Amino acid sequence: MSAWSRLGSAAAVTFALLAGAASAHAQTIVSTPVTVVELFTSQGCNSCPPADKFLLELVARQDRDNLIVLGYHVDYWDYLGWADTFATPASTQRQKGYMRSLRLQSVYTPQMVVGGRFELVGADRPAVEEAIERARTTMPGGGANVWFDYAENGAPVLRVEAPKSPDFKVDADIFLVLFADTKNVPIARGENAGKTIGYTNIVQTMIHLTKWDGKPATFALPTGQLSPGASFCAAIVQQANQGPILGAVRARITDGRW
């Protein structure tokens, strides 16, 4: 299955969710609202290691601070002598989507996008912290309620509800993001030659699950192995045309399989 594929309804499958009960049958890691922090990075970029290190620190506090932290590896620096071992064209396309929606002139690394609304240099810690706080405190209605659950027949589902707020306007897409744990990578060539760099929450696959019109809804999840080696999945509700992120939730999976 390719990244960014559009999925229809799915049959019953099994997946593991971490602590924090959302119902008698389902558990979630993070209660909404959450702030999604996305880093666009490359193993071939000598400006990226400080941002990669900062991402490790954000992951360490993501449960405490209600963050969902994602590392997207882009492929456009591969020509510099080292092909990023985690890079995907889909990650590059997502960054270009933000270039359009945030009206930027170009893409660059390391770039962080916070809440789908604020972009800044990924190694600029004070600016990132400020953007996280702004995203947290200015979300209309506190954001959509998003949680993983089980249907009556035992099939895993995603449930979404809008907050009761007149400022919450919805024409949204829902994405599933499959990502891996922390990995240390020795870089043999290119601008970071000789370094071993730790990367975390490495995005492997992003799937467009469905559109959402703001009405309370339950969506079936896809079946089978979606991304070999993925340890977590995030569901992200995002305003159409890669606009502001309206809500999200994160869960653990097993071997990239629900």
ZADOVO-43240 format. One record per residue (C-alpha): chain; residue in three letters; x, y, z. Coordinates in Angstrom, 1 decimal. Example, Ala and Ser with C-alpha at 12.3 -4.5 7.8 and 13.67 -1.06 7.14 Angstrom:
+-----+------+--------+--------+--------+
! mol ! type !     c1 !     c2 !     c3 !
+-----+------+--------+--------+--------+
!   A !  ALA !   12.3 !   -4.5 !    7.8 !
!   A !  SER !   13.7 !   -1.1 !    7.1 !
+-----+------+--------+--------+--------+
This chain:
+-----+------+--------+--------+--------+
! mol ! type !     c1 !     c2 !     c3 !
+-----+------+--------+--------+--------+
!   A !  MET !    0.0 !    0.0 !    0.0 !
!   A !  SER !    1.5 !    3.3 !   -1.0 !
!   A !  ALA !    1.7 !    6.3 !    1.3 !
!   A !  TRP !   -1.0 !    8.9 !    0.9 !
!   A !  SER !   -3.5 !    6.3 !   -0.5 !
!   A !  ARG !   -7.2 !    7.0 !    0.1 !
!   A !  LEU !   -9.0 !    4.2 !    2.0 !
!   A !  GLY !  -12.6 !    3.1 !    2.1 !
!   A !  SER !  -14.3 !    1.0 !    4.8 !
!   A !  ALA !  -12.3 !   -1.8 !    6.4 !
!   A !  ALA !  -13.1 !   -5.1 !    8.0 !
!   A !  ALA !  -12.5 !   -6.0 !   11.7 !
!   A !  VAL !   -8.8 !   -6.1 !   12.7 !
!   A !  THR !   -6.9 !   -6.2 !   16.0 !
!   A !  PHE !   -4.6 !   -3.5 !   17.3 !
!   A !  ALA !   -3.0 !   -2.6 !   20.7 !
!   A !  LEU !   -3.6 !    0.7 !   22.4 !
!   A !  LEU !   -1.7 !    2.1 !   25.4 !
!   A !  ALA !   -2.8 !    3.1 !   28.8 !
!   A !  GLY !   -5.6 !    5.6 !   29.5 !
!   A !  ALA !   -9.1 !    4.2 !   29.0 !
!   A !  ALA !  -11.4 !    5.9 !   26.5 !
!   A !  SER !  -14.1 !    3.4 !   27.0 !
!   A !  ALA !  -14.6 !   -0.1 !   28.4 !
!   A !  HIS !  -12.8 !   -1.5 !   25.4 !
!   A !  ALA !  -10.5 !    1.2 !   24.0 !
!   A !  GLN !   -7.5 !    3.0 !   25.4 !
!   A !  THR !   -5.6 !    6.1 !   24.2 !
!   A !  ILE !   -2.3 !    7.6 !   25.1 !
!   A !  VAL !   -3.2 !   11.3 !   24.8 !
!   A !  SER !   -6.4 !   13.0 !   25.6 !
!   A !  THR !   -7.5 !   15.9 !   23.3 !
!   A !  PRO !   -6.7 !   18.6 !   22.7 !
!   A !  VAL !   -3.1 !   18.0 !   21.7 !
!   A !  THR !   -0.5 !   20.0 !   19.8 !
!   A !  VAL !    1.1 !   18.3 !   16.7 !
!   A !  VAL !    4.7 !   19.2 !   16.1 !
!   A !  GLU !    6.2 !   18.2 !   12.8 !
!   A !  LEU !    9.9 !   18.4 !   12.0 !
!   A !  PHE !   11.1 !   18.2 !    8.4 !
!   A !  THR !   14.7 !   17.0 !    8.5 !
!   A !  SER !   17.4 !   15.2 !    6.5 !
!   A !  GLN !   20.4 !   13.0 !    7.4 !
!   A !  GLY !   22.3 !   14.9 !    4.7 !
!   A !  CYS !   21.7 !   18.4 !    6.2 !
!   A !  ASN !   24.5 !   19.7 !    8.5 !
!   A !  SER !   22.1 !   22.2 !   10.1 !
!   A !  CYS !   19.7 !   19.5 !   11.2 !
!   A !  PRO !   21.4 !   17.7 !   14.1 !
!   A !  PRO !   20.4 !   20.3 !   16.7 !
!   A !  ALA !   16.8 !   20.1 !   15.6 !
!   A !  ASP !   16.9 !   16.3 !   15.6 !
!   A !  LYS !   18.3 !   16.5 !   19.2 !
!   A !  PHE !   15.5 !   18.9 !   20.2 !
!   A !  LEU !   12.9 !   16.5 !   18.7 !
!   A !  LEU !   14.2 !   13.8 !   21.0 !
!   A !  GLU !   13.6 !   16.1 !   24.0 !
!   A !  LEU !   10.1 !   16.9 !   22.8 !
!   A !  VAL !    9.3 !   13.2 !   22.5 !
!   A !  ALA !   10.5 !   12.7 !   26.1 !
!   A !  ARG !    7.8 !   15.1 !   27.3 !
!   A !  GLN !    5.0 !   14.5 !   24.8 !
!   A !  ASP !    2.7 !   12.7 !   27.2 !
!   A !  ARG !    3.2 !   15.3 !   29.9 !
!   A !  ASP !    2.6 !   18.2 !   27.6 !
!   A !  ASN !    0.0 !   16.7 !   25.3 !
!   A !  LEU !    2.2 !   16.7 !   22.2 !
!   A !  ILE !    2.3 !   14.5 !   19.2 !
!   A !  VAL !    5.8 !   14.8 !   17.7 !
!   A !  LEU !    6.6 !   13.6 !   14.2 !
!   A !  GLY !    9.8 !   13.5 !   12.2 !
!   A !  TYR !    9.5 !   13.7 !    8.4 !
!   A !  HIS !   12.6 !   12.9 !    6.5 !
!   A !  VAL !   12.8 !   14.6 !    3.1 !
!   A !  ASP !   14.7 !   13.4 !    0.0 !
!   A !  TYR !   15.8 !   16.6 !   -1.7 !
!   A !  TRP !   19.3 !   16.7 !    0.0 !
!   A !  ASP !   20.2 !   13.2 !   -1.1 !
!   A !  TYR !   22.3 !   14.5 !   -3.9 !
!   A !  LEU !   24.8 !   15.9 !   -1.5 !
!   A !  GLY !   26.4 !   12.5 !   -1.1 !
!   A !  TRP !   24.3 !   10.7 !    1.5 !
!   A !  ALA !   20.8 !    9.3 !    0.8 !
!   A !  ASP !   18.7 !    9.7 !    3.9 !
!   A !  THR !   17.7 !    6.1 !    5.0 !
!   A !  PHE !   14.3 !    7.3 !    6.2 !
!   A !  ALA !   13.4 !    9.8 !    3.4 !
!   A !  THR !   10.2 !    9.4 !    1.4 !
!   A !  PRO !    8.8 !   11.4 !   -1.5 !
!   A !  ALA !    5.6 !   11.6 !    0.6 !
!   A !  SER !    7.4 !   13.5 !    3.4 !
!   A !  THR !    8.8 !   16.0 !    0.9 !
!   A !  GLN !    5.3 !   16.4 !   -0.6 !
!   A !  ARG !    3.8 !   17.1 !    2.8 !
!   A !  GLN !    6.4 !   19.8 !    3.4 !
!   A !  LYS !    5.6 !   21.3 !    0.0 !
!   A !  GLY !    1.9 !   21.3 !    1.0 !
!   A !  TYR !    2.8 !   23.5 !    4.0 !
!   A !  MET !    4.9 !   25.7 !    1.7 !
!   A !  ARG !    1.6 !   26.4 !   -0.3 !
!   A !  SER !   -0.8 !   26.7 !    2.7 !
!   A !  LEU !    1.5 !   28.9 !    4.7 !
!   A !  ARG !    2.5 !   30.9 !    1.6 !
!   A !  LEU !    6.2 !   30.3 !    1.9 !
!   A !  GLN !    8.6 !   30.9 !   -1.0 !
!   A !  SER !   10.5 !   27.6 !   -0.6 !
!   A !  VAL !   11.1 !   24.5 !    1.6 !
!   A !  TYR !   14.1 !   24.1 !    3.9 !
!   A !  THR !   15.5 !   22.0 !    6.7 !
!   A !  PRO !   15.3 !   21.9 !    9.6 !
!   A !  GLN !   11.8 !   23.2 !    9.6 !
!   A !  MET !    9.2 !   22.7 !   12.3 !
!   A !  VAL !    5.4 !   23.2 !   11.7 !
!   A !  VAL !    3.4 !   23.5 !   14.9 !
!   A !  GLY !   -0.4 !   22.8 !   14.8 !
!   A !  GLY !   -0.3 !   23.1 !   11.0 !
!   A !  ARG !   -0.4 !   26.9 !   11.6 !
!   A !  PHE !    3.1 !   28.2 !   12.6 !
!   A !  GLU !    6.4 !   27.4 !   10.9 !
!   A !  LEU !    9.9 !   28.2 !   12.1 !
!   A !  VAL !   13.5 !   26.9 !   12.2 !
!   A !  GLY !   13.5 !   23.6 !   13.9 !
!   A !  ALA !   16.5 !   24.3 !   16.1 !
!   A !  ASP !   15.1 !   27.6 !   17.4 !
!   A !  ARG !   13.9 !   26.3 !   20.8 !
!   A !  PRO !   12.4 !   29.5 !   22.2 !
!   A !  ALA !   10.4 !   30.1 !   19.0 !
!   A !  VAL !    9.2 !   26.5 !   19.0 !
!   A !  GLU !    8.1 !   26.7 !   22.6 !
!   A !  GLU !    6.2 !   29.9 !   21.9 !
!   A !  ALA !    4.5 !   28.4 !   18.9 !
!   A !  ILE !    3.4 !   25.3 !   20.9 !
!   A !  GLU !    1.9 !   27.6 !   23.5 !
!   A !  ARG !    0.2 !   29.7 !   20.9 !
!   A !  ALA !   -1.2 !   26.6 !   19.2 !
!   A !  ARG !   -2.5 !   25.3 !   22.5 !
!   A !  THR !   -4.2 !   28.4 !   23.6 !
!   A !  THR !   -5.8 !   29.6 !   20.3 !
!   A !  MET !   -7.4 !   26.4 !   19.0 !
!   A !  PRO !  -11.1 !   27.2 !   18.5 !
!   A !  GLY !  -13.2 !   25.3 !   21.0 !
!   A !  GLY !  -10.2 !   23.5 !   22.3 !
!   A !  GLY !  -10.0 !   21.3 !   19.2 !
!   A !  ALA !  -11.9 !   18.3 !   17.9 !
!   A !  ASN !  -12.4 !   15.3 !   20.2 !
!   A !  VAL !  -10.6 !   12.4 !   18.5 !
!   A !  TRP !  -10.2 !    8.9 !   19.9 !
!   A !  PHE !   -9.6 !    5.3 !   19.0 !
!   A !  ASP !  -12.3 !    2.9 !   20.1 !
!   A !  TYR !  -13.9 !   -0.5 !   19.3 !
!   A !  ALA !  -17.3 !   -0.9 !   17.5 !
!   A !  GLU !  -19.9 !   -3.3 !   18.9 !
!   A !  ASN !  -18.6 !   -6.1 !   16.6 !
!   A !  GLY !  -15.1 !   -5.7 !   18.0 !
!   A !  ALA !  -13.7 !   -3.8 !   15.0 !
!   A !  PRO !  -11.3 !   -0.9 !   15.8 !
!   A !  VAL !  -12.6 !    2.5 !   14.7 !
!   A !  LEU !  -11.8 !    6.2 !   14.9 !
!   A !  ARG !  -14.4 !    8.5 !   16.5 !
!   A !  VAL !  -14.4 !   12.2 !   15.9 !
!   A !  GLU !  -16.6 !   15.0 !   17.4 !
!   A !  ALA !  -16.5 !   18.7 !   17.0 !
!   A !  PRO !  -16.4 !   21.0 !   20.1 !
!   A !  LYS !  -19.4 !   23.1 !   20.8 !
!   A !  SER !  -18.0 !   26.3 !   19.5 !
!   A !  PRO !  -19.3 !   28.7 !   16.9 !
!   A !  ASP !  -15.7 !   29.4 !   15.9 !
!   A !  PHE !  -15.0 !   25.8 !   14.9 !
!   A !  LYS !  -15.5 !   25.6 !   11.2 !
!   A !  VAL !  -14.8 !   22.2 !    9.5 !
!   A !  ASP !  -14.0 !   21.0 !    6.0 !
!   A !  ALA !  -11.3 !   18.6 !    7.0 !
!   A !  ASP !   -9.2 !   15.6 !    6.0 !
!   A !  ILE !   -8.3 !   12.8 !    8.4 !
!   A !  PHE !   -4.9 !   11.2 !    8.1 !
!   A !  LEU !   -3.3 !    8.2 !    9.7 !
!   A !  VAL !    0.4 !    8.6 !   10.3 !
!   A !  LEU !    2.5 !    5.4 !   10.9 !
!   A !  PHE !    5.8 !    6.1 !   12.6 !
!   A !  ALA !    8.8 !    4.2 !   14.2 !
!   A !  ASP !   10.7 !    4.5 !   17.5 !
!   A !  THR !   14.1 !    6.1 !   18.0 !
!   A !  LYS !   16.9 !    4.9 !   15.8 !
!   A !  ASN !   20.6 !    5.8 !   15.8 !
!   A !  VAL !   22.1 !    6.2 !   12.3 !
!   A !  PRO !   25.9 !    6.3 !   11.5 !
!   A !  ILE !   26.3 !    8.8 !    8.6 !
!   A !  ALA !   29.2 !    7.6 !    6.3 !
!   A !  ARG !   29.2 !   10.4 !    3.7 !
!   A !  GLY !   27.9 !   13.9 !    3.0 !
!   A !  GLU !   27.7 !   16.9 !    5.2 !
!   A !  ASN !   27.3 !   14.8 !    8.4 !
!   A !  ALA !   29.9 !   12.2 !    7.6 !
!   A !  GLY !   31.4 !   10.5 !   10.7 !
!   A !  LYS !   28.5 !   11.4 !   13.0 !
!   A !  THR !   26.0 !    9.0 !   14.5 !
!   A !  ILE !   22.7 !   10.8 !   14.9 !
!   A !  GLY !   19.6 !    9.8 !   16.9 !
!   A !  TYR !   16.2 !   10.1 !   15.1 !
!   A !  THR !   12.8 !    9.6 !   16.7 !
!   A !  ASN !    9.1 !    9.2 !   15.8 !
!   A !  ILE !   10.2 !    8.6 !   12.2 !
!   A !  VAL !    7.3 !    8.9 !    9.8 !
!   A !  GLN !    7.1 !    6.0 !    7.5 !
!   A !  THR !    3.6 !    6.2 !    5.9 !
!   A !  MET !    0.8 !    8.7 !    5.8 !
!   A !  ILE !   -2.6 !    7.6 !    4.7 !
!   A !  HIS !   -5.6 !    9.7 !    3.8 !
!   A !  LEU !   -8.4 !    8.0 !    5.7 !
!   A !  THR !  -11.4 !   10.1 !    4.9 !
!   A !  LYS !  -13.0 !   13.6 !    4.7 !
!   A !  TRP !  -14.9 !   15.0 !    7.7 !
!   A !  ASP !  -17.7 !   17.6 !    7.7 !
!   A !  GLY !  -17.7 !   18.3 !   11.4 !
!   A !  LYS !  -20.6 !   16.0 !   12.3 !
!   A !  PRO !  -20.1 !   13.3 !   15.0 !
!   A !  ALA !  -18.7 !   10.3 !   13.0 !
!   A !  THR !  -17.2 !    6.9 !   13.4 !
!   A !  PHE !  -14.7 !    5.7 !   10.8 !
!   A !  ALA !  -13.5 !    2.1 !   10.2 !
!   A !  LEU !   -9.7 !    1.6 !   10.2 !
!   A !  PRO !   -7.8 !   -0.1 !    7.4 !
!   A !  THR !   -6.7 !   -3.8 !    7.7 !
!   A !  GLY !   -3.4 !   -5.5 !    7.6 !
!   A !  GLN !    0.2 !   -4.4 !    7.8 !
!   A !  LEU !    0.5 !   -0.8 !    6.8 !
!   A !  SER !    4.1 !    0.0 !    7.6 !
!   A !  PRO !    6.7 !   -2.7 !    8.5 !
!   A !  GLY !    8.5 !   -1.7 !   11.7 !
!   A !  ALA !    6.1 !    1.1 !   12.7 !
!   A !  SER !    5.4 !    1.3 !   16.4 !
!   A !  PHE !    2.8 !    4.0 !   16.7 !
!   A !  CYS !    0.0 !    5.6 !   14.7 !
!   A !  ALA !   -1.4 !    9.1 !   15.0 !
!   A !  ALA !   -4.8 !   10.1 !   13.6 !
!   A !  ILE !   -4.7 !   13.8 !   12.5 !
!   A !  VAL !   -7.7 !   15.9 !   11.7 !
!   A !  GLN !   -6.6 !   18.7 !    9.5 !
!   A !  GLN !   -8.4 !   21.5 !    7.7 !
!   A !  ALA !   -8.7 !   21.0 !    4.0 !
!   A !  ASN !   -5.7 !   22.0 !    1.8 !
!   A !  GLN !   -3.3 !   21.2 !    4.6 !
!   A !  GLY !   -4.6 !   23.9 !    6.8 !
!   A !  PRO !   -4.6 !   24.1 !   10.7 !
!   A !  ILE !   -4.7 !   20.8 !   12.6 !
!   A !  LEU !   -8.0 !   20.6 !   14.4 !
!   A !  GLY !   -7.4 !   17.5 !   16.6 !
!   A !  ALA !   -5.3 !   14.4 !   16.9 !
!   A !  VAL !   -4.7 !   11.2 !   18.9 !
!   A !  ARG !   -1.8 !    8.7 !   19.2 !
!   A !  ALA !   -1.7 !    5.0 !   19.8 !
!   A !  ARG !    0.8 !    2.1 !   19.9 !
!   A !  ILE !    0.5 !   -0.6 !   17.3 !
!   A !  THR !    2.4 !   -3.9 !   16.9 !
!   A !  ASP !    4.8 !   -4.5 !   14.0 !
!   A !  GLY !    3.0 !   -1.9 !   11.8 !
!   A !  ARG !   -0.2 !   -3.9 !   12.0 !
!   A !  TRP !   -3.5 !   -3.0 !   13.6 !
+-----+------+--------+--------+--------+
